[in-house]
Amino acid sequence: MTDRRRYGGVRLGLTSLTIAAGGLLGLLIGVAFAVLLWAISDANDSTSARRASRTALVEAGTLEQLVLDIETGQRGFVITKREEFLQPWQEARKNLPAESRQFTGTTTSPAQHRAAEQITKGVKSLLNDYSIPLVEAVRQGDPTASGLAATAEGKRRVDALRDQFDRYMANEREQLDAREAAARANTHRAVIAAGVGLAASMLLVTAFTVLQHRAVVRPVRGVAEAAQRLAGGDLSVRISPSKVAETGALGTSFNTMAVSLQDSRRRIMESVQAVHRRTARDLHDGAQQRLVSLMIGLRLAREMIPGRETTTIELLDQSIDNAQTAIDELRSLASGIYPLVLTVKGMVAAVQDLASRCPVPVVVESGVDRRMPSAVESNAYFVVAEAVTNAVKHAQASRIDVHLELTDVLRIRVVDDGVGGVGEAKAGTGLTGLADRVSAFDGTLTIDSPPGGGTSVQVRIPIPPQAPDAEGDDH
């Protein structure tokens, strides 16, 4: 019997699966790192932009303070005519060119740059076109310099500049707020993207781990367990198919090897049984018949000798007894090799004959109502014979029960009331022979032997779907 099953579906290569999973994992990690790098770069840009906006606001405040110093210094001088009130005015006048350049150089956008240029132009106009001439006029004693018109002109110019400063700083703060909001949004998106990438990577790693367990670890573990059972003599063990190419090929090779070993054992066993059958037949038809003929001839010769030849008669009687003993021993030997009743009448009759010759009472209950293939019959008979022999030799039993049942499966149960305690560690060659016979025909063997509770040997042998060989092959 060979295993010809084919399993549909595409078999996946473990190498291609590993490469695909590794590539996908690398892609996910690459995308996650790219997003993180983009977020870091964007955060750096946002930080630089915010720093520039704050610098622009500081420079705008500094320039506005210079404008206020100019206005405050000139007003004090105009009112008091005292030169010490011009000290802030002079400091502001000295620092104004450099501060104007720094102010226009820190702008953050073209629009802000244009606004800064207008402001610096207005500040220069305030100083050169109004403040310096006003101070010179006061120094020269011009009475109009202290008039209401001159003061109003200064206030108008300063208010206009302050409005420009306010608009400039408001625009800069709006840009700063927009940059901060954009930076927060980008950071939030980057965190989400990185989290999604990390979660996807973890899911992929988990899925690949589960896949490896199912595709590699579990099949290899199954092969190891099957190999252990095979090494223990269970040739019926098979490995379930796998859709992964490598483990599938391993399972197919293992199953092929197990089938080949099982077929080889079955062929060897059938060949041995055929040899035993022929040997028993040859002993019965050959040597046993000759011994019977010899004994008959000796008896005839004894009857032909006169009664006075006592010595000759005694010798003939002894020879006749020896011939009968040889016939009985030869008949027993032939029956042990292969019972003639097994070939002629079948397994049930052979088991009943075995029970009648057993030194321990054996009760046979049979539900077998038909003959089976000769290979199955002989195998089942010797299973019963070995189980009964083991019970007689080792169980110290006072009774043995044999139950036979036949459907599409032959069920055999041999139960004794002996000492029990038979386990794998105590199983000798007898139980090993039972396991070998049963596994050779795709059967199963179960032994239940609690200490002090007797031993129960249960065997299931499937019956091949073929016509039974009722008369045997060689008789």
VENQUIZI-V557529 format. One record per residue. RES is the residue in three letters. SS is DSSP state (H for helix, E for strand, C for the rest). D_FIRST is the distance of its C-alpha to the first C-alpha in Angstrom with 1 decimal. Layout:
# VENQUIZI-V557529
[[RES;SS;D_FIRST] [RES;SS;D_FIRST]]
This chain:
# VENQUIZI-V557529
[[MET;C;0.0] [THR;C;3.8] [ASP;C;6.9] [ARG;C;9.1] [ARG;C;11.9] [ARG;C;15.3] [TYR;C;18.4] [GLY;C;21.7] [GLY;C;25.1] [VAL;C;26.8] [ARG;C;25.7] [LEU;E;28.8] [GLY;C;29.6] [LEU;H;30.9] [THR;H;33.6] [SER;H;34.8] [LEU;H;34.9] [THR;H;36.9] [ILE;H;39.3] [ALA;H;39.8] [ALA;H;40.5] [GLY;H;42.8] [GLY;H;44.6] [LEU;H;45.1] [LEU;H;46.3] [GLY;H;48.6] [LEU;H;50.0] [LEU;H;50.7] [ILE;H;52.4] [GLY;H;54.3] [VAL;H;55.5] [ALA;H;56.5] [PHE;H;58.5] [ALA;H;60.1] [VAL;H;61.3] [LEU;H;62.6] [LEU;H;64.4] [TRP;H;65.9] [ALA;H;67.0] [ILE;H;68.5] [SER;H;70.3] [ASP;H;71.5] [ALA;H;72.7] [ASN;H;74.6] [ASP;H;76.2] [SER;H;77.1] [THR;H;78.6] [SER;H;80.6] [ALA;H;81.8] [ARG;H;82.9] [ARG;H;84.7] [ALA;H;86.5] [SER;H;87.5] [ARG;H;88.9] [THR;H;90.8] [ALA;H;92.2] [LEU;H;93.3] [VAL;H;95.0] [GLU;H;96.8] [ALA;H;97.9] [GLY;H;99.3] [THR;H;101.1] [LEU;H;102.7] [GLU;H;103.7] [GLN;H;105.3] [LEU;H;107.3] [VAL;H;108.5] [LEU;H;109.6] [ASP;H;111.3] [ILE;H;113.3] [GLU;H;114.3] [THR;H;115.2] [GLY;H;117.2] [GLN;H;119.2] [ARG;H;120.0] [GLY;H;121.4] [PHE;H;123.4] [VAL;H;124.8] [ILE;H;125.9] [THR;H;127.3] [LYS;C;128.2] [ARG;C;127.0] [GLU;H;125.0] [GLU;H;122.8] [PHE;H;121.0] [LEU;H;119.8] [GLN;H;117.7] [PRO;H;114.4] [TRP;H;115.4] [GLN;H;115.8] [GLU;H;112.5] [ALA;H;110.7] [ARG;H;112.5] [LYS;H;111.5] [ASN;H;107.8] [LEU;H;107.4] [PRO;H;106.5] [ALA;H;103.7] [GLU;H;102.3] [SER;H;102.4] [ARG;H;100.3] [GLN;H;97.8] [PHE;H;97.6] [THR;H;96.9] [GLY;H;94.4] [THR;C;92.2] [THR;C;91.6] [THR;C;87.9] [SER;C;88.0] [PRO;H;90.2] [ALA;H;91.8] [GLN;H;92.7] [HIS;H;94.1] [ARG;H;96.4] [ALA;H;97.5] [ALA;H;98.1] [GLU;H;100.3] [GLN;H;102.3] [ILE;H;102.8] [THR;H;103.9] [LYS;H;106.2] [GLY;H;107.7] [VAL;H;108.1] [LYS;H;109.9] [SER;H;112.1] [LEU;H;113.0] [LEU;H;114.0] [ASN;H;115.7] [ASP;H;117.2] [TYR;H;118.2] [SER;H;118.0] [ILE;H;119.7] [PRO;H;122.5] [LEU;H;123.1] [VAL;H;123.4] [GLU;H;125.8] [ALA;H;127.9] [VAL;H;128.2] [ARG;H;129.3] [GLN;C;132.0] [GLY;C;133.3] [ASP;C;132.3] [PRO;H;132.9] [THR;H;130.4] [ALA;H;127.6] [SER;H;127.7] [GLY;C;128.0] [LEU;H;125.6] [ALA;H;124.4] [ALA;H;123.2] [THR;H;121.4] [ALA;H;119.7] [GLU;H;118.5] [GLY;H;116.8] [LYS;H;115.2] [ARG;H;113.9] [ARG;H;112.3] [VAL;H;110.7] [ASP;H;109.3] [ALA;H;107.8] [LEU;H;106.2] [ARG;H;104.8] [ASP;H;103.3] [GLN;H;101.6] [PHE;H;100.3] [ASP;H;99.0] [ARG;H;97.1] [TYR;H;95.8] [MET;H;94.5] [ALA;H;93.1] [ASN;H;91.1] [GLU;H;89.9] [ARG;H;88.8] [GLU;H;87.0] [GLN;H;85.1] [LEU;H;84.4] [ASP;H;83.1] [ALA;H;80.9] [ARG;H;79.5] [GLU;H;78.7] [ALA;H;77.1] [ALA;H;75.0] [ALA;H;74.0] [ARG;H;73.0] [ALA;H;70.9] [ASN;H;69.2] [THR;H;68.5] [HIS;H;67.1] [ARG;H;64.8] [ALA;H;63.8] [VAL;H;62.9] [ILE;H;60.9] [ALA;H;59.1] [ALA;H;58.4] [GLY;H;57.2] [VAL;H;54.9] [GLY;H;53.5] [LEU;H;53.1] [ALA;H;51.3] [ALA;H;49.0] [SER;H;48.3] [MET;H;47.5] [LEU;H;45.2] [LEU;H;43.5] [VAL;H;43.1] [THR;H;41.8] [ALA;H;39.3] [PHE;H;38.1] [THR;H;37.9] [VAL;H;35.8] [LEU;H;33.6] [GLN;H;33.2] [HIS;H;32.3] [ARG;H;29.7] [ALA;H;28.4] [VAL;H;28.8] [VAL;H;29.8] [ARG;H;27.5] [PRO;H;24.3] [VAL;H;25.4] [ARG;H;26.2] [GLY;H;22.8] [VAL;H;21.2] [ALA;H;23.6] [GLU;H;22.8] [ALA;H;19.0] [ALA;H;19.7] [GLN;H;22.1] [ARG;H;19.6] [LEU;H;17.0] [ALA;H;20.0] [GLY;C;20.8] [GLY;C;17.6] [ASP;C;15.7] [LEU;C;12.3] [SER;C;11.3] [VAL;C;13.9] [ARG;C;13.4] [ILE;C;16.3] [SER;C;17.7] [PRO;C;18.3] [SER;C;21.8] [LYS;C;24.2] [VAL;E;25.8] [ALA;H;24.7] [GLU;H;24.9] [THR;H;23.2] [GLY;H;20.6] [ALA;H;19.8] [LEU;H;19.8] [GLY;H;17.4] [THR;H;15.0] [SER;H;15.4] [PHE;H;15.0] [ASN;H;11.8] [THR;H;10.4] [MET;H;12.0] [ALA;H;10.7] [VAL;H;7.0] [SER;H;8.2] [LEU;H;10.4] [GLN;H;8.3] [ASP;H;6.2] [SER;H;9.9] [ARG;H;11.4] [ARG;H;9.6] [ARG;H;10.5] [ILE;H;13.9] [MET;H;14.5] [GLU;H;13.8] [SER;H;16.0] [VAL;H;18.6] [GLN;H;18.8] [ALA;H;19.2] [VAL;H;21.9] [HIS;H;23.5] [ARG;H;23.5] [ARG;H;25.2] [THR;H;27.5] [ALA;H;28.6] [ARG;H;29.2] [ASP;H;31.1] [LEU;H;33.2] [HIS;H;33.9] [ASP;H;34.7] [GLY;H;36.4] [ALA;H;38.2] [GLN;H;38.6] [GLN;H;40.2] [ARG;H;42.4] [LEU;H;43.6] [VAL;H;44.3] [SER;H;46.3] [LEU;H;48.1] [MET;H;49.1] [ILE;H;50.4] [GLY;H;52.4] [LEU;H;53.8] [ARG;H;54.9] [LEU;H;56.6] [ALA;H;58.3] [ARG;H;59.6] [GLU;H;61.1] [MET;H;62.9] [ILE;C;64.6] [PRO;C;68.0] [GLY;C;68.4] [ARG;C;70.8] [GLU;C;68.1] [THR;H;66.9] [THR;H;65.4] [THR;H;63.3] [ILE;H;62.2] [GLU;H;61.2] [LEU;H;59.2] [LEU;H;57.4] [ASP;H;56.8] [GLN;H;55.3] [SER;H;53.1] [ILE;H;51.9] [ASP;H;51.1] [ASN;H;49.1] [ALA;H;47.2] [GLN;H;46.4] [THR;H;45.2] [ALA;H;43.0] [ILE;H;41.5] [ASP;H;40.9] [GLU;H;39.3] [LEU;H;37.2] [ARG;H;36.1] [SER;H;35.2] [LEU;H;33.3] [ALA;H;31.3] [SER;H;30.6] [GLY;H;29.5] [ILE;H;27.1] [TYR;C;25.6] [PRO;C;27.8] [LEU;H;28.8] [VAL;H;29.0] [LEU;H;25.3] [THR;H;24.7] [VAL;H;27.6] [LYS;H;27.8] [GLY;C;24.6] [MET;H;23.7] [VAL;H;26.7] [ALA;H;29.3] [ALA;H;27.9] [VAL;H;28.1] [GLN;H;31.6] [ASP;H;32.6] [LEU;H;31.5] [ALA;H;33.6] [SER;H;36.5] [ARG;C;36.5] [CYS;C;36.1] [PRO;C;39.3] [VAL;C;38.8] [PRO;C;38.9] [VAL;E;35.5] [VAL;E;35.3] [VAL;E;32.3] [GLU;E;31.7] [SER;E;29.0] [GLY;E;27.9] [VAL;C;25.4] [ASP;C;26.7] [ARG;C;24.0] [ARG;C;21.8] [MET;C;18.1] [PRO;C;15.5] [SER;H;17.0] [ALA;H;14.2] [VAL;H;14.6] [GLU;H;18.3] [SER;H;18.9] [ASN;H;17.0] [ALA;H;18.9] [TYR;H;22.1] [PHE;H;22.0] [VAL;H;21.4] [VAL;H;24.6] [ALA;H;26.3] [GLU;H;25.8] [ALA;H;26.8] [VAL;H;29.9] [THR;H;30.7] [ASN;H;30.7] [ALA;H;33.0] [VAL;H;35.3] [LYS;H;35.6] [HIS;H;35.8] [ALA;H;36.5] [GLN;C;39.9] [ALA;C;38.9] [SER;C;41.1] [ARG;C;38.5] [ILE;E;34.8] [ASP;E;33.2] [VAL;E;29.8] [HIS;E;28.5] [LEU;E;25.6] [GLU;E;24.5] [LEU;E;21.9] [THR;C;21.1] [ASP;C;17.7] [VAL;E;17.3] [LEU;E;18.7] [ARG;E;21.3] [ILE;E;23.0] [ARG;E;26.2] [VAL;E;28.3] [VAL;E;31.6] [ASP;E;34.6] [ASP;C;38.1] [GLY;C;38.3] [VAL;C;39.4] [GLY;C;36.2] [GLY;C;36.0] [VAL;C;32.5] [GLY;C;31.1] [GLU;C;28.7] [ALA;C;31.7] [LYS;C;32.4] [ALA;C;28.8] [GLY;C;28.8] [THR;H;26.6] [GLY;H;26.2] [LEU;H;24.7] [THR;H;22.6] [GLY;H;21.2] [LEU;H;20.6] [ALA;H;18.7] [ASP;H;16.5] [ARG;H;15.7] [VAL;H;15.1] [SER;H;12.9] [ALA;H;10.7] [PHE;C;9.8] [ASP;C;9.9] [GLY;C;13.5] [THR;E;16.8] [LEU;E;19.9] [THR;E;23.4] [ILE;E;26.6] [ASP;E;30.0] [SER;C;32.8] [PRO;C;36.1] [PRO;C;38.9] [GLY;C;40.9] [GLY;C;38.7] [GLY;C;36.3] [THR;E;32.5] [SER;E;29.9] [VAL;E;26.3] [GLN;E;24.0] [VAL;E;20.3] [ARG;E;17.9] [ILE;E;14.8] [PRO;E;13.0] [ILE;C;13.2] [PRO;C;10.6] [PRO;C;12.6] [GLN;C;13.5] [ALA;C;16.8] [PRO;C;17.6] [ASP;C;18.4] [ALA;C;21.9] [GLU;C;23.5] [GLY;C;20.9] [ASP;C;20.1] [ASP;C;23.2] [HIS;C;26.0]]
